[in-house]
């Protein structure tokens, strides 16, 4: 009996202990839920939530004549959170009430599935409580704007479950035109203006709170977002017409001569504005592409550098143009080395001016040695005064520093000075050559080359860039007068006389031909770099141009006057007939009229909004149902005419810019292929022809 009581007592004791433990557990649970609930829920959210950046829309890069060189087109990915509280409220009543109408609208907009198919996939997603159902990817801005008006979607994200991720794609409407200068805008690799002005173009990223859900995906949290700030637009100094002319002329010679690489630049004489910059290099398949910015890469300039030698000699009054120098038949030995003239002329005693016109290496080397051999530092000081040993400071990343050796350095030898005199044993960039020749054209005023004209925000200029004088005077007026006579003489009586003999305007310039070393093979491959630098019209300079082309080994044609010279002439001929000849104004040539001032096609509301903002007098000849319209100018102002876009027929796209044309085609469900650059000049599907979703249309672009 005692044993039984003892056992029962122990059982009761255990039971009481269990009850107490349960009370403690329940009490603790109650405390955690009610008292510390908010704290622990926030801790849980912190483990499943994070802040992510929202990419801002990148700014647009424009040419000075108003053409888009690089722009961003927005695209959107649309998802649905079928577990959203508002969507599943009252057993999904809101979803069921809007399902039919939403399916109809989606089918009508995207035209990829039937109404029934959309209804089936939406119902399946709702049944499975899919937290990140992918509805549609890469939709256009216009489609996105229409989507937001659809049943259920317009109720907001919480009630509809609709989630949107926006992104943008970068387009260069003019394709390869100034491609390297404009640059790329990839996250891991930026070059050109896209890199140099990335801080302006990229804008300010936004932030949003996202929550991790099943499947490793994240969904945004409502009302926890800082909107991104779009990037600023930049307007360059480039002119599309001049750029196209420059690239076309360079490309023609590169292909003809099978050259390795080359560059050509056009500078506005009075301002230093770079109006065109073309860089072409050969690829493995034999085609040419803007793969590298050769314009800011130093190399031995060859005979175009003789201008700097002449400046030193004339400024120090060591010689005048009538002074005599013996060319010794084009062969001169000095300190165990031999200087050769590139062209066999067989001349001996000639004037300094003639030596320059003949591009005699012997003449320049002898003159430099005789006058600076004992004091080479004086010659180097002249190069410093001409800014040859410093960066130009152009507003683009990647410019490399020139190489000018100084007396006493380990690279200085007994032949360095005479070889420098005709453009060897030193390295400068084509841009530096351009800057020097432009200074001579600009009455001795050396202008800093630049590419950025202004920064804009929503069409308003927030910062403008003016011409900058790099050096007030590079030499005396007397020296300038003699230099101009020499440069004009090259084109009338010297190495470029045949090239310009029938030109209706005066040209001043200098040919250059430099033998280039090929790595360990030295000079055995006979690779020549052809160049031409000069300005026109010589009596009232408007533009300065430099052309540098590296030829293939053992090229049959390699002289500067035969390779680089024709490129210069083609550019100068086109610019003279287009800009200079028509101008009666001294100084800077007038800007070419942009066709956009007379005819333009685009989004109707945008055209009217811009006209109102600019207080332009216009007549709206369209009606409210027209989404697209065209404007045409007349004496009374602008006339806005409706341009109906039938969803089942191909619209007329001629005259549209690339951005607008692509938007229209994407809205119609067409796939776009692009050829050329500029505005739409032709389309593969005739306007008015029936079209089907997914059909490919080829748009041919051209300059207006």
C-alpha positions as CSV (number, residue, x, y, z in Angstrom):
1,X,0.0,0.0,0.0
2,X,2.8,2.4,0.8
3,X,4.4,1.5,-2.5
4,X,1.2,2.3,-4.4
5,X,1.0,5.8,-2.7
6,X,4.6,6.4,-3.4
7,X,4.1,5.7,-7.1
8,X,0.9,7.8,-7.4
9,X,2.7,10.7,-5.6
10,X,5.5,10.6,-8.2
11,X,3.0,10.4,-11.1
12,X,1.2,13.5,-9.7
13,X,4.4,15.3,-9.3
14,X,5.4,14.6,-12.9
15,X,2.0,15.7,-14.1
16,X,2.2,18.9,-12.1
17,X,5.7,19.5,-13.6
18,X,4.5,19.0,-17.1
19,X,1.6,21.4,-16.5
20,X,3.9,24.1,-15.2
21,X,6.3,23.6,-18.1
22,X,3.4,24.0,-20.6
23,X,2.2,27.1,-18.8
24,X,5.7,28.5,-19.1
25,X,6.0,27.7,-22.8
26,X,2.5,29.2,-23.5
27,X,3.4,32.3,-21.5
28,X,6.6,32.7,-23.4
29,X,4.8,32.3,-26.7
30,X,2.2,34.8,-25.7
31,X,5.0,37.2,-24.6
32,X,6.9,36.8,-27.9
33,X,3.8,37.2,-30.0
34,X,2.1,40.1,-28.2
35,X,4.8,42.0,-26.5
36,X,7.8,41.4,-28.8
37,X,5.8,40.6,-31.9
38,X,6.6,43.8,-33.7
39,X,10.3,43.5,-33.0
40,X,10.6,39.8,-34.2
41,X,8.4,40.4,-37.3
42,X,10.8,43.3,-38.3
43,X,13.7,41.0,-37.7
44,X,12.1,38.4,-39.9
45,X,11.4,40.9,-42.7
46,X,15.0,42.1,-42.5
47,X,16.2,38.6,-43.3
48,X,13.9,38.3,-46.4
49,X,13.9,41.9,-47.5
50,X,16.6,44.0,-49.1
51,X,17.2,47.3,-50.8
52,X,18.0,47.1,-54.5
53,X,18.9,49.9,-57.0
54,X,16.5,51.0,-59.7
55,X,18.3,52.0,-62.9
56,X,17.8,55.5,-64.1
57,X,17.0,56.2,-67.7
58,X,20.3,57.2,-69.4
59,X,20.6,60.5,-71.1
60,X,20.7,61.0,-74.9
61,X,23.8,62.1,-76.8
62,X,23.0,64.6,-79.6
63,X,25.0,66.0,-82.5
64,X,25.2,69.8,-82.7
65,X,22.7,69.8,-85.5
66,X,20.1,68.1,-83.3
67,X,20.4,64.4,-84.4
68,X,20.4,61.6,-81.8
69,X,23.7,59.8,-81.8
70,X,22.9,57.5,-78.8
71,X,19.7,57.1,-76.9
72,X,17.8,54.8,-74.6
73,X,14.5,53.1,-75.4
74,X,12.6,51.9,-72.4
75,X,11.4,48.3,-72.1
76,X,9.3,46.6,-69.5
77,X,8.9,43.1,-68.0
78,X,5.5,42.5,-66.5
79,X,4.8,39.9,-63.7
80,X,1.8,39.0,-61.5
81,X,1.9,38.1,-57.8
82,X,-1.1,35.9,-57.5
83,X,-0.7,35.7,-53.7
84,X,-1.2,39.5,-53.3
85,X,-3.7,40.1,-50.4
86,X,-5.9,42.5,-52.4
87,X,-6.1,40.0,-55.3
88,X,-7.2,37.1,-53.1
89,X,-9.5,39.1,-50.9
90,X,-13.0,37.6,-50.6
91,X,-11.8,34.3,-52.1
92,X,-10.5,36.0,-55.2
93,X,-13.8,37.9,-56.1
94,X,-11.9,40.8,-57.7
95,X,-9.8,38.4,-59.9
96,X,-12.9,36.5,-61.1
97,X,-14.9,39.6,-61.9
98,X,-12.1,41.0,-64.1
99,X,-10.7,37.9,-65.6
100,X,-12.7,37.9,-68.9
101,X,-12.2,41.5,-69.7
102,X,-8.5,41.4,-68.8
103,X,-7.9,38.4,-71.0
104,X,-9.7,40.1,-73.9
105,X,-7.6,43.3,-73.5
106,X,-4.3,41.3,-73.2
107,X,-5.1,39.3,-76.3
108,X,-6.0,42.4,-78.3
109,X,-2.8,44.3,-77.2
110,X,-0.1,41.6,-77.6
111,X,-1.8,39.5,-80.3
112,X,0.3,36.4,-79.3
113,X,-2.5,34.4,-77.6
114,X,-6.2,34.1,-77.9
115,X,-8.5,35.4,-75.2
116,X,-9.2,31.9,-74.1
117,X,-5.5,31.1,-73.8
118,X,-4.9,34.1,-71.6
119,X,-7.8,33.2,-69.4
120,X,-6.4,29.7,-68.9
121,X,-2.9,30.7,-68.0
122,X,-4.1,33.4,-65.6
123,X,-6.5,31.0,-63.9
124,X,-3.8,28.5,-63.5
125,X,-1.4,31.0,-62.0
126,X,-4.1,32.2,-59.6
127,X,-4.9,28.6,-58.6
128,X,-1.2,27.8,-57.9
129,X,-0.7,31.1,-56.1
130,X,2.3,31.9,-58.3
131,X,4.2,34.7,-56.6
132,X,6.1,35.8,-59.7
133,X,4.2,34.8,-62.8
134,X,5.9,36.1,-65.9
135,X,3.1,37.7,-68.1
136,X,5.2,39.5,-70.8
137,X,8.8,40.6,-71.3
138,X,10.4,43.4,-73.3
139,X,7.2,45.4,-74.0
140,X,7.4,48.9,-75.3
141,X,6.6,52.1,-73.4
142,X,3.4,52.6,-75.4
143,X,2.2,49.1,-74.7
144,X,3.0,49.6,-71.0
145,X,1.1,52.8,-70.9
146,X,-1.9,51.1,-72.4
147,X,-1.6,48.1,-70.1
148,X,-1.9,50.3,-67.1
149,X,-5.5,51.2,-68.2
150,X,-6.7,47.6,-68.4
151,X,-9.3,46.1,-66.0
152,X,-7.7,44.9,-62.7
153,X,-4.3,46.4,-63.6
154,X,-5.6,50.0,-63.1
155,X,-6.6,49.1,-59.5
156,X,-2.9,49.2,-58.4
157,X,-0.3,46.7,-57.5
158,X,-1.8,45.4,-54.2
159,X,-5.3,44.8,-55.6
160,X,-4.1,43.5,-59.0
161,X,-0.8,41.8,-58.1
162,X,0.8,43.3,-61.2
163,X,4.5,44.0,-60.9
164,X,6.7,45.8,-63.5
165,X,10.4,45.8,-63.9
166,X,11.6,48.5,-66.3
167,X,14.9,48.6,-68.1
168,X,16.3,50.3,-71.2
169,X,18.3,49.4,-74.3
170,X,20.9,51.6,-75.8
171,X,20.6,52.4,-79.5
172,X,23.0,54.2,-81.8
173,X,20.6,55.4,-84.6
174,X,23.5,56.2,-86.9
175,X,25.2,52.8,-86.3
176,X,28.9,53.1,-86.9
177,X,28.9,56.8,-87.4
178,X,31.4,58.2,-84.8
179,X,30.9,54.9,-83.0
180,X,34.2,54.9,-81.1
181,X,33.9,58.6,-80.2
182,X,30.3,58.2,-78.9
183,X,31.3,55.0,-77.2
184,X,29.6,52.1,-75.5
185,X,27.4,52.1,-72.4
186,X,27.7,48.7,-71.0
187,X,28.0,48.2,-67.2
188,X,31.4,46.6,-67.3
189,X,32.8,48.4,-70.3
190,X,32.4,52.0,-71.3
191,X,34.5,54.1,-73.8
192,X,34.2,57.4,-75.6
193,X,31.8,60.1,-74.6
194,X,29.6,57.4,-72.8
195,X,32.5,57.0,-70.4
196,X,33.8,60.5,-70.2
197,X,30.4,61.9,-69.3
198,X,29.0,58.8,-67.6
199,X,28.3,60.8,-64.4
200,X,26.0,63.1,-66.3
201,X,24.4,60.5,-68.6
202,X,23.6,57.8,-66.0
203,X,21.5,60.0,-63.8
204,X,20.8,59.0,-60.2
205,X,19.7,55.5,-59.4
206,X,16.6,55.0,-57.4
207,X,16.0,52.5,-54.6
208,X,13.2,50.1,-53.8
209,X,12.5,47.6,-51.1
210,X,12.0,44.0,-52.3
211,X,11.0,40.8,-50.5
212,X,12.4,37.4,-51.3
213,X,9.8,34.7,-52.0
214,X,9.8,31.1,-53.0
215,X,11.7,30.2,-56.1
216,X,14.6,32.6,-55.4
217,X,12.7,35.6,-56.8
218,X,12.1,39.0,-55.3
219,X,9.0,41.2,-55.5
220,X,8.8,44.9,-54.7
221,X,7.2,46.0,-51.5
222,X,4.5,48.6,-52.0
223,X,5.2,52.3,-51.1
224,X,8.9,51.7,-50.4
225,X,10.6,53.2,-53.4
226,X,12.7,56.2,-54.2
227,X,12.2,57.1,-57.9
228,X,15.3,57.3,-60.1
229,X,16.4,60.6,-61.6
230,X,16.9,60.4,-65.4
231,X,20.3,61.3,-66.7
232,X,21.2,64.6,-68.4
233,X,21.4,64.9,-72.2
234,X,24.6,66.1,-73.8
235,X,25.0,67.9,-77.1
236,X,28.3,67.3,-78.9
237,X,30.1,69.5,-81.3
238,X,29.8,66.8,-84.0
239,X,27.9,67.5,-87.2
240,X,26.2,64.4,-88.7
241,X,26.8,65.6,-92.2
242,X,30.5,66.4,-91.8
243,X,30.9,63.1,-89.8
244,X,29.3,61.1,-92.6
245,X,31.4,62.8,-95.3
246,X,34.6,62.2,-93.2
247,X,33.9,58.6,-92.5
248,X,32.9,57.9,-96.1
249,X,36.0,59.5,-97.6
250,X,38.3,57.6,-95.1
251,X,36.5,54.3,-95.6
252,X,36.9,54.6,-99.4
253,X,40.7,55.0,-99.2
254,X,41.1,52.4,-96.5
255,X,39.3,49.8,-98.7
256,X,41.1,50.9,-101.9
257,X,44.6,50.6,-100.3
258,X,43.8,47.7,-97.9
259,X,45.2,49.8,-95.1
260,X,45.6,48.6,-91.5
261,X,44.0,51.5,-89.8
262,X,43.4,55.2,-90.1
263,X,41.8,58.3,-88.7
264,X,40.5,61.6,-89.9
265,X,39.4,64.7,-88.0
266,X,37.7,68.0,-88.9
267,X,38.1,71.0,-86.6
268,X,36.2,74.3,-86.8
269,X,39.1,76.8,-87.1
270,X,37.9,79.7,-85.0
271,X,36.5,77.7,-82.1
272,X,38.4,74.4,-81.8
273,X,35.1,72.4,-82.1
274,X,35.6,68.9,-83.4
275,X,33.1,68.6,-86.1
276,X,34.0,65.0,-87.1
277,X,36.3,62.3,-85.9
278,X,36.6,59.0,-87.7
279,X,38.7,56.0,-86.7
280,X,38.8,52.8,-88.8
281,X,40.7,49.6,-88.2
282,X,40.7,46.4,-90.2
283,X,39.2,43.2,-88.8
284,X,40.1,39.6,-89.4
285,X,37.4,39.2,-92.0
286,X,38.8,42.2,-94.0
287,X,36.0,44.7,-93.0
288,X,36.6,47.9,-91.3
289,X,35.2,49.0,-87.9
290,X,35.7,51.8,-85.3
291,X,37.6,49.6,-82.9
292,X,40.1,52.1,-81.5
293,X,40.6,55.8,-81.1
294,X,43.7,56.3,-83.2
295,X,43.2,60.1,-83.1
296,X,44.5,60.3,-79.5
297,X,47.2,57.6,-79.8
298,X,50.7,58.9,-80.3
299,X,53.0,57.7,-83.1
300,X,55.9,59.1,-85.3
301,X,54.2,61.9,-87.3
302,X,56.6,62.1,-90.2
303,X,56.8,65.1,-92.5
304,X,53.7,66.9,-91.1
305,X,55.9,67.7,-88.1
306,X,58.2,69.8,-90.3
307,X,55.8,72.7,-89.7
308,X,57.1,72.8,-86.0
309,X,60.7,72.7,-87.2
310,X,59.9,75.7,-89.6
311,X,58.3,77.6,-86.7
312,X,61.5,77.2,-84.6
313,X,63.8,78.3,-87.4
314,X,61.7,81.3,-88.6
315,X,60.8,82.5,-85.1
316,X,64.5,82.5,-84.0
317,X,65.4,84.1,-87.4
318,X,67.9,81.4,-88.1
319,X,66.7,81.4,-91.7
320,X,64.2,83.1,-94.0
321,X,62.2,81.6,-96.9
322,X,64.9,82.6,-99.4
323,X,67.8,81.1,-97.4
324,X,69.6,78.4,-99.3
325,X,70.1,74.8,-98.2
326,X,71.9,72.0,-100.1
327,X,69.8,68.9,-100.3
328,X,72.8,66.9,-101.6
329,X,70.6,64.9,-104.0
330,X,68.4,63.7,-101.2
331,X,71.1,61.8,-99.3
332,X,73.0,63.1,-96.2
333,X,75.3,61.3,-93.8
334,X,75.6,62.5,-90.2
335,X,77.2,60.8,-87.2
336,X,77.3,57.4,-88.9
337,X,73.7,57.5,-90.0
338,X,72.1,58.4,-93.3
339,X,69.1,60.7,-93.9
340,X,67.1,60.0,-97.1
341,X,64.5,62.0,-98.8
342,X,61.4,59.9,-99.3
343,X,61.0,61.0,-103.0
344,X,63.8,61.1,-105.4
345,X,64.0,64.7,-106.7
346,X,67.7,65.0,-107.5
347,X,67.9,68.6,-106.2
348,X,70.8,70.3,-104.5
349,X,70.8,74.0,-103.8
350,X,67.2,75.1,-103.1
351,X,65.5,77.8,-100.9
352,X,64.2,76.9,-97.5
353,X,60.6,77.3,-98.9
354,X,61.4,74.9,-101.7
355,X,62.9,72.4,-99.3
356,X,59.7,72.5,-97.3
357,X,57.5,72.2,-100.4
358,X,59.5,69.2,-101.6
359,X,59.2,67.8,-98.1
360,X,62.9,67.2,-97.9
361,X,64.1,65.2,-94.9
362,X,67.7,66.2,-95.7
363,X,66.8,69.9,-95.8
364,X,65.0,70.0,-92.4
365,X,67.6,67.8,-90.7
366,X,70.5,69.9,-92.0
367,X,68.8,73.2,-91.0
368,X,68.0,71.9,-87.5
369,X,71.5,70.5,-87.0
370,X,73.3,73.6,-88.3
371,X,71.3,75.9,-86.1
372,X,70.5,73.9,-83.0
373,X,73.2,71.2,-83.0
374,X,75.1,72.9,-80.2
375,X,72.0,74.0,-78.3
376,X,69.3,71.4,-78.8
377,X,67.4,72.5,-75.8
378,X,66.4,75.7,-77.7
379,X,64.7,73.5,-80.3
380,X,63.0,71.4,-77.6
381,X,61.8,74.6,-75.9
382,X,60.0,75.6,-79.1
383,X,58.2,72.2,-79.1
384,X,57.2,72.9,-75.5
385,X,55.9,76.3,-76.5
386,X,53.9,74.7,-79.2
387,X,52.3,72.3,-76.7
388,X,53.8,69.3,-78.4
389,X,54.9,67.6,-75.2
390,X,51.6,67.9,-73.3
391,X,48.1,66.5,-73.7
392,X,45.6,68.5,-75.7
393,X,43.1,68.2,-72.9
394,X,40.2,67.1,-75.2
395,X,37.2,66.1,-73.2
396,X,37.3,62.4,-74.0
397,X,38.9,59.7,-71.9
398,X,42.0,57.8,-73.2
399,X,44.2,60.5,-74.7
400,X,47.8,59.3,-74.3
401,X,50.8,61.5,-73.5
402,X,53.2,62.4,-76.4
403,X,56.9,61.4,-76.2
404,X,59.4,64.2,-76.7
405,X,62.9,63.3,-75.7
406,X,65.2,65.9,-74.0
407,X,68.9,66.4,-74.2
408,X,70.7,64.5,-71.5
409,X,68.1,61.7,-71.2
410,X,69.1,58.1,-71.8
411,X,67.1,58.1,-75.1
412,X,69.0,61.1,-76.5
413,X,71.7,60.5,-79.0
414,X,73.8,62.3,-81.5
415,X,71.2,61.8,-84.2
416,X,68.0,62.5,-82.2
417,X,67.8,66.2,-83.1
418,X,68.2,65.9,-86.9
419,X,65.7,63.0,-87.0
420,X,63.2,65.0,-84.9
421,X,63.4,67.8,-87.4
422,X,61.5,65.6,-90.0
423,X,59.2,63.8,-87.6
424,X,61.1,60.8,-86.3
425,X,62.4,59.9,-82.8
426,X,59.3,61.4,-81.2
427,X,55.6,60.5,-80.9
428,X,52.6,62.8,-81.0
429,X,48.9,62.2,-81.6
430,X,47.1,63.1,-84.8
431,X,45.0,65.4,-82.6
432,X,48.1,67.4,-81.6
433,X,49.0,67.8,-85.3
434,X,45.5,69.0,-86.0
435,X,45.8,71.5,-83.1
436,X,49.1,72.9,-84.4
437,X,47.9,73.4,-88.0
438,X,44.7,74.9,-86.7
439,X,46.7,77.5,-84.7
440,X,48.5,78.6,-87.9
441,X,45.2,78.9,-89.7
442,X,43.7,80.8,-86.7
443,X,46.2,83.7,-86.8
444,X,48.5,82.0,-84.3
445,X,45.8,81.4,-81.7
446,X,45.9,77.8,-80.4
447,X,42.4,76.6,-79.5
448,X,41.7,73.7,-77.2
449,X,39.9,70.9,-79.1
450,X,36.6,69.9,-77.5
451,X,33.6,67.7,-78.2
452,X,30.9,68.8,-75.7
453,X,28.8,71.8,-76.6
454,X,26.2,71.8,-73.8
455,X,24.4,69.8,-71.1
456,X,20.6,69.7,-71.2
457,X,17.9,68.6,-68.8
458,X,14.5,68.0,-70.3
459,X,15.4,70.2,-73.3
460,X,16.7,73.1,-71.3
461,X,20.4,74.0,-71.4
462,X,21.8,73.9,-67.9
463,X,25.5,74.3,-68.8
464,X,27.2,75.5,-72.0
465,X,30.8,75.1,-73.1
466,X,32.6,77.9,-74.9
467,X,35.8,77.8,-76.9
468,X,39.0,77.8,-74.8
469,X,42.2,79.5,-75.9
470,X,45.1,77.2,-75.1
471,X,47.8,79.7,-76.2
472,X,47.2,83.3,-77.3
473,X,50.0,83.3,-79.9
474,X,52.3,80.5,-81.0
475,X,54.6,82.8,-82.9
476,X,54.9,86.3,-84.4
477,X,52.8,87.5,-87.3
478,X,55.8,87.7,-89.5
479,X,56.5,84.0,-88.9
480,X,52.8,83.2,-89.5
481,X,52.9,84.9,-92.8
482,X,55.9,82.8,-93.9
483,X,54.4,79.6,-92.7
484,X,51.2,80.2,-94.6
485,X,53.2,80.8,-97.8
486,X,55.0,77.5,-97.3
487,X,51.8,75.5,-96.6
488,X,50.1,77.1,-99.7
489,X,53.2,76.4,-101.7
490,X,53.0,72.7,-100.9
491,X,49.6,72.6,-102.6
492,X,50.6,74.7,-105.6
493,X,54.2,73.8,-106.3
494,X,55.1,71.0,-103.9
495,X,54.2,67.4,-103.1
496,X,50.5,68.1,-103.3
497,X,50.4,70.2,-106.5
498,X,48.8,67.5,-108.6
499,X,46.1,66.9,-106.0
500,X,44.9,70.4,-105.8
501,X,45.7,71.9,-109.2
502,X,42.0,72.2,-110.3
503,X,40.6,73.1,-106.9
504,X,38.3,76.2,-107.0
505,X,39.5,77.3,-103.5
506,X,42.9,77.7,-101.9
507,X,44.3,75.0,-99.7
508,X,47.2,75.1,-97.3
509,X,48.6,71.9,-96.0
510,X,51.5,69.4,-95.7
511,X,52.0,65.9,-96.8
512,X,53.6,63.3,-94.6
513,X,55.1,59.8,-95.2
514,X,56.7,58.0,-92.3
515,X,58.3,54.5,-92.3
516,X,56.9,52.6,-89.3
517,X,58.6,49.9,-87.3
518,X,56.8,46.6,-87.0
519,X,57.8,45.2,-83.6
520,X,60.8,43.0,-83.6
521,X,60.8,43.0,-87.4
522,X,61.9,46.6,-87.4
523,X,61.5,48.4,-90.7
524,X,61.9,45.4,-93.0
525,X,58.2,45.1,-93.8
526,X,58.2,48.6,-95.4
527,X,55.1,49.8,-93.6
528,X,54.4,53.5,-94.2
529,X,52.1,55.9,-92.4
530,X,50.6,58.4,-94.8
531,X,49.3,61.7,-93.6
532,X,48.0,65.1,-94.6
533,X,47.3,68.1,-92.5
534,X,45.9,71.4,-93.6
535,X,43.2,74.0,-93.7
536,X,40.8,75.7,-96.2
537,X,40.0,78.1,-97.7
538,X,43.6,79.3,-97.3
539,X,42.6,82.9,-97.5
540,X,39.8,82.6,-94.9
541,X,40.2,79.3,-93.0
542,X,37.0,77.7,-91.9
543,X,38.0,74.1,-91.2
544,X,41.3,72.3,-90.4
545,X,41.6,68.7,-91.2
546,X,44.2,65.9,-90.5
547,X,44.2,62.5,-92.1
548,X,46.6,59.7,-90.9
549,X,46.5,56.2,-92.5
550,X,48.8,53.3,-91.7
551,X,49.3,51.2,-94.9
552,X,49.7,47.4,-95.2
553,X,53.3,46.0,-95.5
554,X,54.9,46.7,-98.9
555,X,51.9,48.7,-100.1
556,X,52.3,49.8,-103.8
557,X,51.0,53.3,-103.0
558,X,52.0,54.9,-99.7
559,X,53.0,58.6,-100.2
560,X,51.0,61.1,-98.1
561,X,49.9,63.0,-101.2
562,X,48.6,59.8,-102.8
563,X,46.9,58.2,-99.8
564,X,45.9,60.7,-97.1
565,X,45.7,63.7,-99.5
566,X,42.7,62.4,-101.5
567,X,40.8,61.9,-98.3
568,X,41.5,65.5,-97.3
569,X,40.4,66.7,-100.7
570,X,37.1,64.8,-100.8
571,X,36.2,66.1,-97.3
572,X,37.2,69.7,-98.2
573,X,35.4,69.6,-101.5
574,X,32.1,68.4,-99.9
575,X,32.3,71.0,-97.1
576,X,33.2,73.8,-99.4
577,X,30.2,73.2,-101.7
578,X,27.9,72.6,-98.7
579,X,29.0,75.2,-96.2
580,X,31.7,77.6,-97.3
581,X,30.8,78.6,-100.8
582,X,27.3,79.7,-99.9
583,X,28.5,81.8,-97.0
584,X,29.2,85.5,-97.4
585,X,30.1,85.7,-93.7
586,X,33.7,85.9,-92.6
587,X,34.7,83.6,-89.8
588,X,32.7,80.5,-88.8
589,X,30.7,78.9,-91.5
590,X,26.9,78.9,-91.0
591,X,25.2,75.8,-89.7
592,X,23.4,73.7,-92.3
593,X,19.7,73.9,-92.0
594,X,18.2,70.8,-90.4
595,X,15.4,69.1,-92.3
596,X,13.5,68.7,-89.0
597,X,12.6,72.4,-89.3
598,X,10.5,71.8,-92.3
599,X,9.1,68.3,-91.9
600,X,8.9,65.9,-89.0
601,X,6.7,63.0,-88.0
602,X,6.2,61.8,-84.4
603,X,3.8,61.4,-81.4
604,X,1.0,63.9,-81.8
605,X,0.8,64.9,-78.2
606,X,4.5,65.5,-78.0
607,X,4.5,67.7,-81.2
608,X,1.7,69.9,-79.8
609,X,3.4,70.0,-76.4
610,X,6.7,71.1,-77.8
611,X,5.0,73.7,-80.1
612,X,3.2,75.2,-77.1
613,X,6.3,75.2,-74.9
614,X,8.3,77.0,-77.6
615,X,5.3,79.3,-78.3
616,X,5.4,78.3,-82.0
617,X,2.4,79.3,-84.1
618,X,0.8,76.1,-85.4
619,X,-2.5,74.9,-86.8
620,X,-3.8,71.5,-85.6
621,X,-5.3,69.9,-88.7
622,X,-5.5,66.5,-86.9
623,X,-8.2,65.2,-84.7
624,X,-8.0,63.7,-81.2
625,X,-8.1,60.1,-82.3
626,X,-4.8,60.4,-84.1
627,X,-1.9,59.2,-82.0
628,X,0.8,60.0,-84.6
629,X,1.1,63.1,-86.6
630,X,3.4,65.0,-88.9
631,X,4.3,68.7,-89.0
632,X,5.1,70.8,-92.0
633,X,6.2,74.4,-92.0
634,X,4.9,77.2,-94.1
635,X,4.9,81.0,-93.9
636,X,2.1,81.0,-91.3
637,X,3.9,78.5,-89.0
638,X,3.5,74.8,-88.5
639,X,0.6,72.6,-89.6
640,X,0.0,69.4,-87.6
641,X,-1.6,66.7,-89.7
642,X,-2.9,63.4,-88.3
643,X,-1.1,60.2,-89.2
644,X,-3.4,57.2,-88.7
645,X,-1.7,54.0,-87.7
646,X,-3.9,51.0,-88.5
647,X,-3.0,48.0,-86.3
648,X,-3.6,45.6,-89.2
649,X,-1.8,47.5,-92.0
650,X,1.7,48.8,-92.5
651,X,2.0,52.5,-91.8
652,X,4.1,55.0,-93.8
653,X,7.3,55.5,-91.8
654,X,9.3,57.6,-94.2
655,X,10.8,60.7,-92.5
656,X,10.5,59.3,-89.0
657,X,13.5,59.1,-86.7
658,X,14.7,55.6,-85.7
659,X,13.3,55.9,-82.1
660,X,9.7,56.7,-83.3
661,X,9.8,54.2,-86.1
662,X,10.9,51.4,-83.8
663,X,8.2,52.3,-81.2
664,X,5.5,52.1,-83.9
665,X,6.7,48.8,-85.3
666,X,7.0,47.3,-81.8
667,X,3.4,48.4,-81.0
668,X,2.2,46.6,-84.1
669,X,4.0,43.4,-83.1
670,X,6.6,43.7,-85.9
671,X,10.2,42.7,-85.7
672,X,12.6,45.4,-87.0
673,X,15.8,45.1,-88.9
674,X,17.7,48.3,-89.5
675,X,20.1,49.3,-92.4
676,X,21.9,52.5,-92.7
677,X,21.8,55.5,-90.5
678,X,19.7,58.6,-90.1
679,X,15.9,58.8,-90.7
680,X,13.7,56.3,-92.4
681,X,14.0,56.6,-96.2
682,X,12.5,53.3,-97.2
683,X,10.7,50.3,-95.7
684,X,10.5,46.7,-96.9
685,X,6.7,46.4,-96.3
686,X,4.8,48.9,-98.4
687,X,2.5,51.2,-96.5
688,X,-1.0,50.0,-96.5
689,X,-0.1,46.4,-96.9
690,X,-1.6,43.9,-94.4
691,X,0.7,42.8,-91.7
692,X,0.8,40.0,-89.1
693,X,2.4,39.8,-85.7
694,X,6.0,38.7,-85.7
695,X,6.5,39.7,-89.3
696,X,9.9,41.2,-90.1
697,X,10.2,44.7,-91.6
698,X,13.5,46.2,-92.8
699,X,13.9,49.9,-92.4
700,X,16.4,51.7,-94.5
701,X,17.9,54.9,-93.0
702,X,19.6,57.8,-94.7
703,X,20.6,61.3,-94.1
704,X,18.1,64.0,-95.1
